[in-house]
């Protein structure tokens, strides 16, 4: 009997050994198997699945497997870049980051983690997501921001473009409404993401609307009539105004559906006084047009003209700033065709006048409020503060504020600075990716 039992135990142990040796490779080829290596770090199938679940729970865009794998690769590169320059997140800093992220959902870290667990998402998935963002933020602060420069001129040019862009008052949209009954929200969202990625033209969006949209507009490719912007909910206004004609919104999830909008066209009007200009210019009285031509041949800017004027006594240069409409007609005509630091000569026969444009500014911006703070190394002259418009008298309609909705110089400065930082950070990440050894098992 003992011999029989002993034999069975030996056979069972041998079978377990065989099954065990077969199970380990099977497990290695499953959820915890490396999918890709980034230098010496691996991304596993488990991490991809977890990140997909995490992003879909947050209803974040680009939660498909391909996009998630790309971001996990980027996370590895960010962590490696941080390690190379000695950046590590402290326990306190990481906990604060987790709390800040959970706070966006009005939850504490424990509550947020418990909510994730209900959808099968491990706490480590949340932690790793926040951790990569924290260390990358510090990499950007140390490596990117010191090299980002900005000038007063950039802010002024950006404000000028904004000022001279028509204010949108009506939009021409097309819509796709994809039903998302309970239990099929993920499928509807995935389909909407595919449509948004593939609808690169009005015709492509119309074809997708005819196939997938569940509204009466589907028959005409989702096309809506002109819609006054004021008739739209404020949140949707902001989304639509962020588009250029031909672009499609990210999928918008509403109860029971996922919605896409395609912007076909806009209507609008310029702000009052948007084209009015204030010019800083100089004039120089000369004995002949030939003398003016000689000076313009060597003077690269208004400062050089002042140097040339030292040859004459008394100083023949007059420099002033005025609205273009207030400048004498013959001089204004020349200034209208000049770029900054370009000049022209008006030949009067018995004498001549050299005209040079030193600066051209929209009149409205010449009286805008200045930026209050600037990044290190950036200096900006402070223009006068615009006086508030007087209130309308009783019974009168208040005049439109020409600067309503226009970013302040400080806000525009922040927009430009952040755009430059983001572009530089993306370029650095692309460089890290190009230099990395990325391979599949």
C-alpha positions in Angstrom: 0.0 0.0 0.0 2.7 2.5 1.0 4.5 1.6 -2.3 1.4 2.3 -4.3 0.8 5.6 -2.4 4.4 6.6 -2.9 4.3 5.8 -6.6 1.1 7.9 -7.0 2.7 10.8 -5.1 5.8 10.6 -7.3 3.6 10.5 -10.4 1.6 13.5 -9.2 4.7 15.4 -8.4 6.1 14.7 -11.8 2.8 15.7 -13.4 2.8 18.9 -11.4 6.3 19.6 -12.5 5.4 19.1 -16.1 2.3 21.3 -15.8 4.2 23.9 -13.9 6.9 24.1 -16.4 4.3 24.5 -19.1 2.3 27.0 -17.1 5.2 29.5 -16.6 5.8 30.1 -20.4 2.0 30.3 -20.8 1.8 33.0 -18.2 4.8 34.7 -19.7 3.0 34.8 -23.0 -0.1 36.2 -21.4 -1.0 39.4 -19.6 2.4 40.0 -18.0 4.5 39.3 -21.1 6.5 42.2 -22.4 5.0 43.7 -25.5 7.8 46.1 -26.3 11.1 47.2 -24.8 12.2 50.8 -24.5 16.0 50.6 -23.9 16.0 48.3 -20.9 12.4 48.9 -19.7 9.4 46.8 -20.8 5.8 47.5 -21.3 3.5 44.6 -20.7 0.1 43.6 -22.0 -1.2 44.0 -18.5 -0.1 47.7 -18.4 -1.7 48.3 -21.7 -5.0 46.8 -20.6 -5.0 48.7 -17.4 -4.2 52.0 -19.0 -7.0 51.5 -21.6 -9.5 50.8 -18.8 -8.2 53.8 -16.8 -8.5 56.2 -19.8 -11.9 54.9 -20.8 -13.2 55.3 -17.3 -12.0 58.9 -17.4 -13.7 59.2 -20.9 -10.4 60.5 -22.2 -9.7 60.7 -25.9 -7.2 58.4 -27.6 -7.9 55.5 -25.3 -7.5 52.9 -28.0 -4.7 50.3 -27.7 -2.4 51.8 -30.2 -2.6 55.3 -28.6 -2.2 53.8 -25.2 0.9 51.9 -26.2 2.4 55.0 -27.7 1.8 56.9 -24.4 3.3 54.1 -22.3 6.4 54.2 -24.4 6.5 58.0 -23.9 6.1 57.4 -20.1 9.1 55.1 -20.1 11.2 57.7 -22.0 10.1 60.5 -19.6 11.0 58.4 -16.6 14.4 57.6 -18.1 15.1 61.2 -19.0 14.3 62.2 -15.4 16.5 59.6 -14.0 19.4 60.7 -16.1 19.4 64.2 -14.6 18.7 63.0 -11.1 15.0 63.9 -10.9 12.8 61.7 -8.6 9.4 62.3 -7.2 9.3 62.4 -3.4 6.6 60.4 -1.6 5.1 63.7 -0.5 5.2 65.1 -4.0 3.6 62.0 -5.4 0.9 61.9 -2.8 0.1 65.6 -3.6 -0.1 64.7 -7.3 -2.5 61.9 -6.6 -4.6 64.1 -4.4 -4.7 66.9 -7.0 -5.7 64.4 -9.8 -8.4 62.8 -7.6 -9.6 66.2 -6.6 -10.6 66.9 -10.2 -13.4 64.4 -9.6 -14.1 65.9 -6.2 -12.8 62.7 -4.5 -10.0 61.9 -2.1 -7.2 59.5 -3.1 -8.7 56.6 -1.3 -12.2 57.2 -2.7 -10.8 57.6 -6.2 -8.7 54.4 -5.8 -11.8 52.5 -4.6 -13.8 53.7 -7.6 -11.0 52.5 -9.9 -11.0 49.1 -8.2 -14.7 48.6 -9.0 -13.7 48.7 -12.7 -10.8 46.4 -12.2 -8.1 49.1 -12.3 -5.2 48.6 -9.9 -3.9 51.5 -7.7 -0.5 51.1 -9.4 -2.0 52.1 -12.7 -3.2 55.4 -11.2 0.1 55.9 -9.4 2.3 55.2 -12.5 0.2 57.6 -14.6 0.6 60.5 -12.1 4.2 59.6 -11.4 5.3 60.0 -15.1 3.5 63.3 -15.4 5.2 64.7 -12.2 8.7 63.9 -13.1 8.3 65.0 -16.7 6.9 68.3 -15.5 10.2 68.8 -13.5 12.3 67.7 -16.5 10.5 70.4 -18.6 11.1 73.0 -15.8 14.8 72.3 -15.6 15.7 71.4 -19.3 13.1 73.2 -21.4 11.9 76.4 -19.8 15.3 78.1 -19.4 15.8 77.9 -23.2 12.4 79.4 -24.1 12.5 83.1 -25.0 9.9 85.6 -25.8 9.8 89.2 -26.8 7.4 92.1 -26.5 7.1 92.1 -30.3 5.7 88.5 -30.3 3.0 89.5 -27.8 2.0 92.5 -29.9 1.9 90.6 -33.1 -0.3 87.9 -31.6 -2.6 90.4 -30.1 -2.8 92.2 -33.5 -3.8 88.9 -35.2 -6.4 88.3 -32.5 -7.8 91.8 -32.8 -8.1 91.7 -36.6 -9.7 88.2 -36.6 -13.5 88.6 -37.1 -15.7 87.9 -34.1 -17.7 84.8 -35.0 -21.5 85.4 -34.7 -22.9 82.4 -36.5 -21.6 78.9 -37.5 -22.4 76.4 -40.1 -22.2 72.9 -38.6 -22.8 69.3 -39.5 -23.6 66.7 -36.8 -23.3 63.0 -36.2 -25.3 61.5 -33.2 -24.4 57.9 -32.4 -26.8 56.1 -30.1 -25.1 54.8 -26.9 -27.7 52.8 -24.9 -26.6 51.4 -21.5 -23.8 48.9 -21.9 -22.7 50.1 -25.4 -21.1 53.4 -24.5 -17.6 52.2 -25.1 -18.5 50.9 -28.6 -20.2 54.1 -29.5 -17.2 56.2 -28.3 -14.8 54.0 -30.2 -16.8 54.4 -33.4 -17.0 58.2 -32.9 -13.2 58.4 -32.4 -12.7 56.5 -35.6 -15.0 58.8 -37.5 -13.3 61.9 -36.0 -9.9 60.6 -37.1 -11.1 59.7 -40.6 -13.4 62.6 -41.4 -10.8 64.8 -43.0 -13.2 66.6 -45.3 -16.8 67.8 -45.4 -17.6 65.0 -47.8 -16.1 62.3 -45.6 -18.0 63.6 -42.6 -21.2 63.6 -44.6 -20.7 60.0 -45.7 -20.1 59.0 -42.0 -23.3 60.9 -41.0 -25.4 59.1 -43.6 -24.1 55.7 -42.3 -24.0 56.2 -38.5 -26.0 59.2 -37.4 -29.4 58.6 -35.8 -31.0 62.0 -36.4 -33.1 63.3 -39.3 -30.1 65.3 -40.6 -28.4 62.1 -41.5 -30.2 62.1 -44.9 -28.4 65.3 -45.8 -25.0 64.3 -44.4 -25.6 65.8 -41.0 -25.8 69.3 -42.4 -27.4 71.9 -40.1 -28.5 75.4 -41.1 -26.7 78.6 -40.0 -26.9 78.8 -36.2 -26.3 82.0 -34.2 -23.5 81.5 -31.8 -25.6 83.0 -29.0 -28.2 80.2 -29.4 -25.6 77.5 -28.4 -24.8 76.5 -24.8 -21.7 78.3 -23.5 -19.7 75.1 -23.2 -20.4 74.1 -26.8 -19.6 77.6 -28.0 -16.1 77.3 -26.6 -15.6 73.9 -28.3 -16.8 75.1 -31.7 -14.8 78.4 -31.5 -11.7 76.3 -31.0 -12.2 74.8 -34.4 -11.1 76.0 -37.9 -13.5 75.4 -40.8 -13.0 71.8 -41.9 -12.2 70.4 -38.4 -14.2 68.0 -36.3 -14.8 68.1 -32.5 -13.5 65.4 -30.2 -16.4 63.0 -29.4 -18.8 64.6 -26.9 -20.6 62.2 -24.6 -24.2 63.1 -23.7 -26.8 60.9 -22.0 -27.6 58.0 -24.4 -25.4 59.2 -27.3 -22.0 60.3 -28.5 -22.0 63.5 -30.7 -19.6 64.9 -33.2 -19.7 68.3 -34.9 -18.0 69.4 -38.1 -17.4 73.1 -38.7 -18.1 74.0 -42.3 -18.0 77.8 -42.2 -18.4 80.8 -39.9 -19.8 84.3 -40.2 -18.6 87.3 -38.2 -17.6 90.9 -38.0 -14.6 93.0 -37.2 -14.4 94.8 -33.9 -15.1 98.5 -34.1 -11.8 100.2 -34.9 -9.9 97.0 -35.5 -8.2 98.3 -38.6 -7.3 101.7 -37.1 -3.6 102.1 -36.7 -1.3 104.3 -34.7 2.1 105.0 -36.2 5.4 106.1 -34.9 7.3 107.8 -37.7 9.9 110.4 -38.5 10.2 113.0 -41.2 13.5 114.6 -42.2 13.5 117.8 -44.3 16.3 117.7 -47.0 17.6 119.9 -49.7 17.1 117.3 -52.4 15.6 113.9 -53.1 19.1 112.6 -54.0 20.2 113.3 -50.4 17.2 111.4 -49.1 18.0 108.4 -51.3 21.6 108.4 -50.0 20.5 108.3 -46.4 18.0 105.5 -47.0 20.8 103.5 -48.7 22.8 103.4 -45.4 20.1 103.8 -42.7 18.7 100.4 -41.6 16.3 101.8 -39.1 15.0 105.0 -37.5 18.0 105.2 -35.1 20.3 105.3 -38.1 18.4 108.2 -39.6 19.0 110.1 -36.4 22.7 109.5 -36.7 22.7 110.8 -40.3 20.8 113.9 -39.1 23.9 114.9 -37.0 25.5 116.1 -40.3 22.9 118.9 -40.5 22.3 121.9 -38.3 19.7 122.4 -37.0 18.5 118.9 -36.6 16.0 118.3 -39.5 14.3 115.2 -38.0 10.8 115.3 -36.5 9.6 112.1 -34.8 6.1 111.6 -33.5 3.3 109.1 -32.8 -0.2 109.6 -34.0 -3.2 107.8 -35.4 -2.7 107.3 -39.1 -5.8 109.3 -39.9 -4.3 112.3 -38.1 -1.0 112.3 -40.2 -0.7 114.8 -43.0 -2.0 113.2 -46.3 1.2 113.1 -48.3 3.1 111.5 -45.4 0.2 109.1 -44.5 0.0 107.9 -48.0 3.7 106.8 -47.9 3.4 105.3 -44.4 0.5 103.2 -45.5 2.8 101.3 -47.9 5.8 100.9 -45.6 6.9 98.2 -43.2 8.7 99.1 -40.0 12.1 100.7 -40.5 11.4 101.2 -44.2 11.6 104.7 -45.7 10.5 106.7 -48.7 11.4 110.1 -50.1 8.8 112.7 -51.2 10.3 115.0 -53.9 8.8 118.5 -53.8 11.2 119.8 -56.6 12.6 122.6 -54.5 13.3 120.2 -51.6 12.4 116.8 -50.3 11.2 115.0 -47.2 12.4 111.6 -46.0 9.7 109.6 -44.3 10.4 106.4 -42.3 8.0 104.2 -40.4 9.4 103.3 -36.9 6.5 101.3 -35.5 2.9 100.4 -36.5 0.4 99.4 -33.8 -3.4 98.9 -33.9 -4.8 101.9 -32.2 -6.9 99.8 -29.8 -3.8 98.0 -28.6 -2.0 101.3 -28.0 -4.4 101.8 -25.2 -4.7 98.3 -23.9 -3.8 97.3 -20.3 -0.1 96.1 -20.0 1.1 92.7 -19.0 1.6 92.6 -15.2 4.2 89.9 -15.0 6.7 88.5 -17.4 9.0 85.4 -17.6 12.6 85.8 -16.5 14.6 87.7 -19.1 11.6 89.2 -20.9 11.2 92.9 -20.8 8.2 94.8 -22.0 7.4 98.5 -22.3 4.3 99.6 -20.4 1.7 101.4 -22.6 -1.0 103.5 -21.0 -3.9 101.8 -19.4 -7.1 102.0 -21.3 -9.8 104.1 -19.6 -13.1 102.3 -19.1 -15.9 103.3 -21.5 -18.4 105.7 -19.9 -21.8 104.0 -19.1 -24.6 104.6 -21.6 -27.1 107.2 -20.8 -30.6 106.1 -19.9 -32.5 105.0 -23.0 -29.3 104.7 -25.1 -27.8 101.4 -26.3 -24.3 100.8 -24.9 -21.7 100.8 -27.6 -19.8 97.5 -28.2 -16.6 97.3 -26.3 -14.0 96.8 -29.0 -11.7 94.9 -26.6 -14.4 92.6 -25.2 -13.2 89.0 -25.3 -9.7 90.0 -26.4 -6.9 88.5 -24.2 -4.9 90.9 -22.1 -1.2 91.3 -22.9 -0.5 89.1 -19.8 -2.9 86.4 -20.9 -1.5 86.4 -24.4 2.0 86.3 -23.0 1.0 83.2 -21.0 -0.6 81.6 -24.1 2.5 82.1 -26.2 4.9 81.0 -23.5 2.9 77.8 -22.8 2.7 77.0 -26.5 6.4 77.4 -26.9 7.1 75.2 -23.8 4.8 72.5 -25.1 6.3 72.5 -28.6 9.8 72.4 -27.1 8.9 69.5 -24.8 7.3 67.6 -27.6 10.5 68.1 -29.7 12.6 66.9 -26.8 10.4 63.8 -26.4 10.7 63.1 -30.1 14.5 63.3 -29.8 14.4 60.9 -26.9 12.3 58.5 -28.9 14.6 58.7 -31.9 17.7 58.0 -29.8 16.1 55.1 -27.8 16.4 51.4 -28.6 12.8 50.3 -29.0 12.2 46.7 -29.9 9.7 43.9 -29.6 10.6 40.6 -27.9 
